[in-house]
Amino acid sequence: PAVVNRLSLRMIVVSVLFNMVYCACQLVTDDISNQSKSCRIIAYVLIASDTMACMCLAMVGLNLVMIFVLKVSRSIKIEILYYFIVLASGVIVCVVPFFVGTTKGPKDKREEASCW
């Protein structure tokens, strides 16, 4: 019971869940045409889930430094901040390419390829 109430363990589980979404999207991309809108949507999901999985693990490291080195007491506010940072990183990596990137898609419209 005391082991279940560990922030590091929860962040690792969330990271695994994001990684499962990432892997599922990777499997689906082979069967989707590069001309379809779903290819573009899956690209954003791939970017966000990969980044958020990595950020969850980074928050585990940050949490360990905060507790063992800086001697900060465990708090629900810090946990909410960690989750907010993970969510913000996922949103940022999707929003920036959406507004800065091109919406034209592949250059050669005749070439049919997989989304991957």
Number of C-alpha atoms within 10 A of each C-alpha: 5 5 7 9 9 11 20 19 13 15 23 18 15 17 24 16 15 22 19 15 18 22 14 12 17 15 11 14 18 14 12 16 15 20 18 12 11 14 22 16 10 18 17 19 18 22 15 25 24 19 23 27 24 18 21 25 19 17 21 19 12 13 21 16 13 15 12 10 9 10 10 13 10 13 9 10 8 15 17 11 12 21 17 12 16 23 17 14 18 21 16 13 16 18 14 10 12 13 9 8 10 9 10 7 14 13 7 8 10 8 10 11 13 15 19 14
